[in-house]
Amino acid sequence: MQNVSPTEHPLQVALVAEHQHASLVDLLCELHAFYNEGATPARQVVMEHLRQNLLAPGSAQRLLVASRGDGVVVGLAAFSLVYSLVEFAEDQRRHCQLKELYVSSAERSQGAGRALMSGLARYAFDHGCLRIDWPVKASNARGILFYESLGAEQVAERLSYRLTEPALGRLAQDSGCAGVQPASN
C-alpha cells in the first residue's frame, strides 16, 4: 500500500457510516490482536458483532471514527452517554463514558487520536455532557501523556475493578438474590 500524506486525504471524524463498516472491521481486528497477543478473529465474526451488537438498534454504544478522505477508517472512539445517579442539576446529570480510543498502529502520532478526542468532546458537549470519563491502563505511559496533553486529569480516588468467571458465576448463584425481576408498571 502506498503511503499517503495527511494533506492528500484530510482527516474526517464522524459517527461510523455503513460504507465504512468493512474498514472498521479491519481496525477492530487490529484492536483485537493488540489486546490478545496477536490473535486475529474471523472477519465475518467481527462484522456480525459490529452489526448485531455494537451498532444494533437500541445499543447504547456509539462509534466515532476517524477516516482519511478516501473513507478508510484509521481510528475509533467507542463511547456511550449516561446519566448520573448522584448529580441532579440539569447541567451535571449527563456525561460521556469513553470505552475505547484506538488508532491504527500505522497512523499513530499523525493527529487521529487528537481529532477523535476533539470530535468526541464536541459530540458530548452538543448532547448536554460536561465531562468525559474513561479508564486507561496504568502501564500505558504514552496514552497517559497524550490524555494529559489534552487537559485531562487523573481521577485519583477511582479504581477499576472487573468480575469474571468463575467468581461471576458464583456471585450470580448467590442465595441472597432471587434474580432480577422485571419492572412493574
N, C-alpha and C positions, 0 to 999 in steps of 0.2 A: 504494500500500500504506500502511496506517495505521501510524504509529509506535506501538510497544508498549513500555511501560516494563518493565525487568527484573523489577519486582515482580509484574507481571501474569503473566509467563511466566518463572519462575525457571530459571536455567541448570542443565543436566544434562550430565555428562561420562561417557561410556561408550564401549566399543568399538562401532563402527557396526553398526546393525541393518538388516535387509533393508528395512524400511519407510522407512528414511532414505536409501536409495540415490538417489532422484530429487533430493532437495535437496542431497545430497552432490555429485551431478553438476553442479548449478548452481555450487556452490562451487569444484569442480575447474575448471570453465570460466573462472571469475573468476581463479583462480590461474594458469591458462594465459595469460590475457590480461595479467596482471600481469608475467609473465616474457617475454612475446612481443609487446610494443608494441601491445597492444590486440587482437591477433588472437584470434578465438574459433573453437574447433574445433566440429565437429558433435556434438551431444549424444549421438547414437547411438554414435559412435566412443568417446566418453568412457565411456559406460555399458558398452560391450563391454570396454574396457581395465580398468575397475573390476572387473567380474565375472570376466573371463578371466585377469587378471594380478594385480592388487593384492589381490583377495580370494579368489583361486583356492586350492583345497586344496593344501597344500604350500608356499604362498607364505610367505616369511619376513617379509613386510611386514604390519604391523598398523596399523589406522586407529582412532585415538581421536577422537571427535567431541564438540564442544560444541553443544548444541541448547537452544532455549527449550522451555518446557512444551508448545508446540504441535508439537514434533518437528522443526522446521526447523533444519537444520544451519547454524551460524554460524561454525564454526571447526574445524580439524582438526590433529592431530599424527600424522604418519606416522613409524613407527619399527620397529626390529627389535631383538631380543635376541640378543646374540652372545657367544661365548666367547673369552677372551683366549688368545693363543698363548704368552704370556710370564709370565702370572700363574697360578700353580698352586694357591695356597691357596684352599680352598673359598669363603671369604668375599670373594675378589677376582677369581675367574676369570670371572664373568659380568657383562656390562654392557649398557646400553641405548644404542642408536645412533639418535638423532633425525635423520630425513632432512629433514623439513619441518614447520614450525609456521606455520599461516596462519589468519588471522581475516578474515572478510569486511570490506571497507572500511567498510560501514555499521555494523559492530559493534565497531570498534576502540575501545580505551580505556574499555570497559564491563565488563571483567573476564573476558572469554572466554579471552584468552591466558594469564592467570594461572591460571584454572580448568583449562585444558588442561595446563599445566605441572605443576600440583599433582596432577592425575589421573595424568599420566604418571609422576611421581615415586612416587606410591602404587603404580601398576601395576609399575613397575620394582622397587621395594623388595619388594613381595609376591612377585616372581618371582626373588628372590635377587640382584638387581643393587644394587651400592653406588655406581654412578656412571652418569651420562648424559653422552654426548659429542655434539656437533653442530657443523656449520660455520655460519658467518654471514658475509655479505658485509661487507668492511671499510667499505664506504660506508653500511651500514645503521646509522646513528647511533642512531635511535630503538629499533631492535631490541637493539642492544648495551646501551643504558641499561636497557631492560626486563630483559634477561637478568641484568645486574649487580644490578638491584633484587631479583632472586630469590635472590641469593647466589652466582651463577655467576662463575667466574673464567676469564679468557682463558688458553688454553694457549699460552704464548709460544713454546715450542720446536717447535710443529707448524705446518706449512703445508699448503695444499690444492693438489692437482695434478689435472689432467684430461688424458686422452689421447683425441683424436677423430680422425676421418678428415681427411686421408689418412695421418697418422702411425700411426693404429691399424692400418690395413690393411697398411702397410709392415712394422710390427713383427710382425703376425700371420704374415707371409710370411717372416720372418727364417729364414735357413737354419740357425741354431743350434737350432731347435726342430722336432722331427718332429710336433708336435701333442700334445694331451693324450690320454694313454692311459687307458682305463678301469681302475679299481682291480681288482686280482686278489685273490681271497679266499684 
